[in-house]
Amino acid sequence: MKSRSIPLREVYVWEMPVRIYHWVNALCVVALCITGFVIGDAPAIAKSTEAYFNYWFGTVRFIHFVFAFLFFFNFIFRTYWGFAGNEFARWNNFIPLKRGQWKEIVDVIKVDILQVTNKRIGSIGHNSLASFIYFLTFLIFLLQCLTGFGMYSAMSSAFLPKMFAWIVPFMGGDIMVRQVHHILMWGFILFSIVHVYLVFYHDYIERRGITSSMIGGWKFIEEDVIKRHNDKTENRPQL
């Protein structure tokens, strides 16, 4: 068993609202991608039974719409929690406006992508590169909601979808909106694959309990990293 030269301390990083958002979002992405594939290229399935039992495509669409609403309101909640949550959930972590954040982005690229160094990244929450990528995915989430509800507005009289009726003419028509919506779905899929890989990779390399932290909220952080973090943030105003 590999021993540690630096002692660890438990740190409560991910609050319950963040953890709930994460798993609800994961469930929505899976459900939306599966049903979206079926809606985009529906197989010809017919049974010589009552018409009710042939309404499977309507059921698929209904499931897609239910998870779309859940995804949207879950995203709205996470946007709010970026202002109300603890220091690791706040938006100032996700938008790299400081030189130190950009330096850490370069360091993470050297470790994770170029693999030219094994330098230990001293982040307690997300590292700066992961945070910035998550911020970009939030923008993709927003665009996916806009295009999805924009298409849905043509067949719904509900208040929420009708708020996005301007999207289709703004983007040049229904075909363009559908294409963008479909391409962004592949963005979700590729992001999920890379995300899961890196979570297990860092869990194995750093042994900080990254995977379990999204269940219980606690991570195991080196004492020197905590000390540097506390020295850097003790006088910093919260946004």
N, C-alpha and C positions, 0 to 999 in steps of 0.2 A: 504493500500500500504506500502510495506516495505521501510523504509527510509535508507539512507546511512550516515555513520559517517565520511566518507572520500570523499572529492570532486573529481569529474572526470574532465579529460581534453581530448579533441579530439586529436588523434594522427593519422597521415596518415601513415598507415602500409603497405598495399598491393598496389603496383603500378599497373597501368593499364595492362602492359604486364603480370604480375603475374595473374591478375584476368582473362584476356583473356585465358591464358594457362589453368587455372583451369577449366573453363567452356567448352573449346574445348576438353580438356582431358576427362571430364565427359561425353560429348556427344560421343566421340570416344569409351570409355569403354562400354557404353550402346549398341551402334550399333555393336561393335565387338563381344560382348557376345551373343547378340541375333542371329546375323548371324552365329557366330561360332557354336552355338547349332544346328542350322539347317544344317550347313555343316557337322558337326560331326555325325549327325543321321538324315539324310534327310528323310522326309515322302514320301511315294509313292503317288504322286499326278499326275493324268493324265486326260486330257480333250479330248473329241472327236471333236477337232477343229483343226485349222491350227497349224503346228509345231511351229510357232512363239510364240503362246500363251502358249506353253508348256515349254518355255525356262525360267521358273521362277527360277530354280536352278542356272542357269548361271547369272541371275540378282542378286541373293543373294550373289554369289561369287564375283561379280563385286562390290557390295556395301561393302563387307568385305574388299576387296583389296583397295578401295578408302579410307576408314576410317583407314586402316592400314598405308597407306602412310601419311595421315594427322596426325595420332598418332605419327609416327616416327619423322616427321619434327617438330611437336610441342614439342616433347621430346628433340630434338636437340636444339631448341630455349631455352627451360628452362635450359638446361645444360649451355648454354652461359650466360643466365641471372643470373645464380648463381655466376658469376664473375662480371657482369656489373650492377646488380641491387642494390637496397639500402641495408642497413645493415640487414634488416629482410629477404631478399631473398638470401643472400650469403651463400656459401657452408659451411663456418665455423660455421653456426648455426646448420647444419644438421649432422655434424660429431662430436660426443662427445669426444673431445680431452682434455678437461679441467676437473679438479676435481669438479668445481661448476656445470658443466653440468650433471655429473653423480649423484651428490647429488640431483639435481632437478629431475632427472629421478626417483630416489627412492621416493622422496616426491610425485610425481605425481602418482606413483604406489600405494602408501598408500591412496591417495585421491580417485582415479578413480577405482581402482581394488579391493584393500583390504578394502577400506572405513573404515579405523581405525582412520582417522583424517579429519578435515575439514579445514586444513591449506590453506591459500590463496597463490596461486602460482603467483609469481611476474614476469611473462613473458609478454612482450608487443606483440611480434610476436608469433610464435609457442613455446610451452614449449619444454623442452629438450627431453622428451619422444616422443612427437608427431614428432619433427624434426628428431629424429633417425629412427622412423618407416617410415617416408616419405623417408628418405635416402635408407632404405631397399626396399621400393616400387620402387624407381628409379632403383635399381639393377634388380628388377623383370621386370620392364618395358624394360630394356636393354635385358634381357634374352628372353623375349617374342618377341621382335623385331628380335633377332637373329634366334630364332627357326621359327618364321613366315616367314621371308624372306628366310631362309634356305630351307623350303619346297616349297616356291613359285619359287625359282631359277630353279627348275626342269622343270617348264612349262613356263618360261619367258625368253626372250632374252634381256630384258632391262638391262641397266648397273647396277642399284642399286641392284636388287635381285641377280644378278650374283656375286656381291661382297661377298655374304653370302653363296655361294655354298659349301664352305668348312665345314659348320656347320654339315650337315647330316653325312658325313663320320667321322667327329671328334667325334660326339656323339653316334656313333655306328649304324647308319642306320635310315631310315625314320620312322619306328615304334616308336623308342625311342624318336625321335624329336616330333612326334605327341603327344605322351603321356605327355611329359614335357609341351608342348604347352597347352594341355587340362587341366592339373593340375594347371598351372599358371593362367588359366582363372578363375578357382574356387577361386584362391587367390585374384584376382580382385574383385570378387563378395563378398567374405567375408569381405575384406577390406572396400568396399563401404558401406556395412551394418553397420559395427562398426563405420566408419567415420561419417556417417550421424547421427547415434545415439549420438556420443560424441559431435558433433557440437551443436545439440539442447540441450544436457545435460548441456554443459558449457555455452551456451547462456542463459539458464534459471537460472543456479546457480550463475554465475559470473556477468551476465547482462552487458557485455562489448560490445555487438553488434557484436558478432562473425559472425553470419549469414549474416547480412547486410554488414559487412566489405568486404566480397568477391564480393560485388556488387559495393559499393561506395569507398572502400579502407580505410575508417576511423573506428577506434575502440575508445572506451571510457575507458580510463585507469586512475586508481587512482593516485593522485598527488604524493604520497610517492613512488609508483612503478616507476614513471617517474624520480623522483629525484635520486633514487638508480641506475636506468639504466644510467642516464646521468653521474653520478659520476663514474660509472664503465667503461664507454666507451669513455669518453672525451679524454683520452690520449692513447686509444688503436688504433694501426695502422690497417687500412682496408686491407683485403686480396684481 
